[in-house]
């Protein structure tokens, strides 16, 4: 049953890598569901965040940053992002106010011209630039595409985010509440837990281990008569040298990854967590379709 005046719909967040899409999603949802890193191409799957109020429900799809692929995983990520454009009510094209218009933006705009869906230009990170620099930047983008709305924000600080949400509601059709009011994502817990672990590994290893990390959750169990959840997970890397970096001297790096990930997992599950981590080498896994499928990157779903 659709309540009169109730707005609902699906909104894709698209843009170059590292423009703040996941930061925005986490800000809106009010809880961490998308991992954040200062490295490009952090998001590999569509992450649906559900924002529900008394008069609307917005289902956000955070897509991988569109970029020129260098391996089969990259191909997969770009296909995921482009498929999102075909299945939503509204597109948020997010750009970085600091970096300005780049070739990657022009690449995305050419694809946006092929869809009929309304597109908002969302200029993020305005807290890092002078206000006088915004107007020329807006004009640059407007000369390339006819955007339905142009809204500058700071996802990190929260500036203008509420204004953006109100404008999104205005463009959405009347529709049903797709998800229960308390639900904030459609991903299972094990997916989010794996992402938390991957985020910590990316953050702590910096440039030493690029995006050749994947995480597999081996088991999650809450044992009888206990308030502790036991999680076992394996971090997958491509080379023996990367395995050494992840483990660290006397196991210190792996221990630090585990401690930081456990804090996020405990916040997610609302209980104590015992986290056991292993590290495994699967050589060149990003270029092997069978291994990509095993790790959850299923091209046939897109």
N, C-alpha and C positions, 0 to 999 in steps of 0.2 A: 504494500500500500504506500502510495506517495502522498506525503503531507503537502497541502497547498502552500506554495511559496518556499518549500524546502529545496535548496540548491545542492547538487552533487555532481561530481565528475572526476575525470582523470587528467592530471597535469604532468607533462614531461618537463624535467629540468635538463637542459642540454647546453653544451658549451665546450670550449677547449679544455684540456686537462688543467687541473689546479686553479680553477677560477673561483672555487668556494661552494660548489654545488652541495657537497655533503655537509659542510658547515651550515649552510642555509637550511637543509632538511632537518638536521639535528636541532637547530634553533626553533624551527616551527613546531616540530613534534614535542619539544621540551624534554626529550630523552635521547640518549645516544643509540642510534640504530645503524648509522652509516659511519664507517671508519674514516678518520681524517689523517692526512699525511701531507708533508710539504713536497712529496715526490709526485710527479705526474702519474696518471693511470692507476690510481689507487683503487677505484671502484671497477669491479669486473663484471658484476651482474646487475640487473635492474633491482633496485631496492625500493619497495613500496612503503612509503610512510603515510599513515592515515591521520588526518587532522579533522577532528569532529567538534562542532559547536552546536548550539541549539537550533541554528537555522541553516546549517550547511555541513557537508562532508567533502573534503578535498583529498583525493588519493594521489599522492605525489610519486612519480617514478624518477628516481635518480639514475641517470645513465652514465656509462663510461665516457670519458672525454673523447670526442672525435679527433683522431690523429692519423697520420700516415702509418699504416701497420708495418712492423718489421718481422713478424712471425705469425704463426697460426693463431696464437692467443690474441694478438693484436687484431687480426682479421675478425675474430669472434667478437671482440669488444666493440669494434666499429659497427658490425652488423646489429648488435644489440641496441646500440644508440640510435641507429637509423630506423630500426623497426619501431621504436617507441613513437616516432613522429606520425605513424600511420594509425595509431590506435588510441589517441587521446582527444580531449575536448579543447585543450589549450597547451601551448608550448611556451615555456620560459627559456629564452635564449640568454644565458648568463655570460657576462664578459667581465674582464678584470680592468678596473679603472686605472690601475697603476701601469699595466703593460700597454693599454691602448689597442687600437685596431691592428690585427696581425693577419698574416696569410691564412692561418688556421680559421680565423673568424670568417674570412671571405669564402673559404671552402665550405663552411657550415651554412652560410647565407645562401649559397647556390643551391643547397639541398632544401633549405626552407622555402625557396621560391617554387618548389615542386609540390608543396602541400597546400591544402585549402584551410587548414587549421589556423585560428588566430595566434599570432606570436607576440609576446611581450619582450621587449628588450630590457633586461635587468642588469644594470651596471653595478657590480659589487665592489666592495673595498673602497667606498667613497671616503671612509675615515682616514685613508692614506694619501689623499690628493687634495689640492687646493680647490675650493668650490668654483673658482674662475676657470679651471681647466675642464669642467664638466660639459659646458655648453658646446664648445668646439668638438668634443668627443661625440656628443649626441648627434650633432649635425653630420659628422663623418659616417656614422652608422645609418642614419636616416637617408643619406644619399644612396645607399646600397639596397635598402629594403623598406617597404611600407609596414612599419610595426603598428600593431593595434594600440599599444601603450608603451611608454618609456618611463621606467621607474628606477631611480638610483637608490641603492641600499648599502648598508653594512651588515652582512650576515653575522659577523663576529660581534659587533656592538649592538645589533638589533635595530639600528636606525632605519626607519621607513618600512620595516618588515610588516607591521600591522597594516599600513596603507596598501602594500602589495597584496596582502591577503584579502582585503576588502574589494580590491579591483578584480581579483581572481573570481570571487563569489559573484560579482556583477556579470561576468562573462559566462558563467556555468549555467547549464540548463536546469530546470526543475527535475528532480529525480529522487530515487530511493536512497535510504541510508544503506550502503553496501556492506559495511562492517559494523559490529557492535561498538558502542561509544567508547568503551575502554580499550579497544584494540588499536595499537599504533603501527603495526606492520603485519604483512602476510607471510613473512619468512619464519620458518621453524627456529626454535632456540639454538639448535646445533649449528645452523648457518651463521647466526649472529655471533655465537661463541667463537667459531673458527675465524670470523672476521676480526674480532677483538685481538686474538692471538697474532694474526697476521699484521695488524696495525702496529703492535708493540715491536714485533721483529723488524718491520720496516723502519720504524722510528729510531730504534736503538742501533741498528747496523748502518744507517745512513747510506753513503755511497758504496760501502764495501760489498753489500749484497743488493744488487738492483732487483727488479721485479721478477726474480726467478724463484719467488717464495709462494708456496701454497700450503694450506693447512687442512688436514683431514681429522675429523673427530672420530676417534675409535670407539669410545663408549661414554655414555652419561648415565649414571645411576644414583638413586637415592636409597641408601641401604636401610634395612628395617631398624626401627628404634633409634634413628639418628637424624640430626638436623643438618648433616653435611652432604653435599652433592659431590660425587666423585667423577671427575672428568679426565679422560685420557685422550691425548691428541698427538698427532705426528706432523712435524713441520717438514715439508718437502722442498729440497733445493736441487740445483742442477749439477753442482760440482762438489768434489771432496773438499776443496779449499773453502767453499761457502759453508759446508757443514762445520768445519773448524771454527769459522767466524761466529756462526750461530751458537755453538756450544761455548766458545770462549775459553780463556785460560782458567783451568780447574773448574770448568762448568759455570763460571760466574755470569756469562752473557745469557745462557739459557735460564738460569735462576732468576735473573732480573726480568727477562721477558715474561716468565711465569708469574712473578709477583705482581707485575703491573697488569697483566691480563686478568689475573684472579680478582683484582679489585673491581674491574668492570663487570666481570661475570657475576660476582656476588651482588652487585647493584642490580643487574638484570634479573637474577633469579630470586633475590630477596632471602638468601640463605648462605651459610658458610660453604666454601668450595675447596676441595682438595684437587689440585691440578697437577697432572703428571704429563710431562712433555718428552717426546722423542724426536730425533732428527734423522731423516732418511734421504739418500741421494737417488734421484731418478733422472738420469742424464738427458738433457735437452727435452724435458717434458713439454715445454711450451710449443714445440713444433710437432708433437705426436698426437694425432687426433684421439687415439685410443686412451692415452693417459689424460688428455683434456676432458674426455667424457667421464672417466673414472673420478676426476676431481670436481665434477659438477658443471663443466662448461659444455652444455649440450646444444650444439648448433641447430639441431632439428626443431628446437622449441621456438626458433625465431624465423 
